[in-house]
């Protein structure tokens, strides 16, 4: 384990915003242990999240045209939502298509923020926005309570945060524990690449979901 100051770059509407550095704890032991013979979807998702760890991924919040379905931005770029998208895709689930299909039929249920000016679906970006994923996971998965006890956050679940009361963020809960064995480790990208970090309570938790397809 080591302490590191991370210069966080976040985007709400895919316009980059620099936020004050936050001290975090990053898991550095290699190789990072996966669950042997995973039996549940949640265990497989945890393993999938660990399999895409890459500190060289550059946080790149620019709008990018991608193919549909199964589109992705360049492998060494991405934002927090791309961590979730890439992990689920390892299990054969294309959130780009799943979110698009639901938005086409229920567009009014998804946030049409003034900053976005949405009038129709956009397969390049819709699934890469945290507020849209929150609606999708609540509709198609299970919306779970927000807890203060770390033990209530389980392997393979999704957490969303609001950083500085302005910037949405998302990550995947893994089976691994923090150095003091008190909190589950999270795979996310908040500016330092796709990393495994002890950050569950670093930010304000605003969403807690389970999506098993």
Buried (B, 14 or more C-beta within 10 A) or exposed (E): EEEEEBEBBBBBBBEBBEBEEBEBBBBEEEEBEBBEEBEEBBBBBBBBBBBBBBEEBEBBBEEBEBEBEEBBBEEEBBBBBBBBBBBBBBEEBBBBBBBBBBBEEEBEEBEEEEEBEBEEBBBBBBBBBBBBBBBBBBEBBEBBEBEEEBEEBBBBBBBBBBBBEEBBBBBBBBBBBBEEEEBBBBBBBBBBBBBBBBBBEBBEBBBBBBBBE
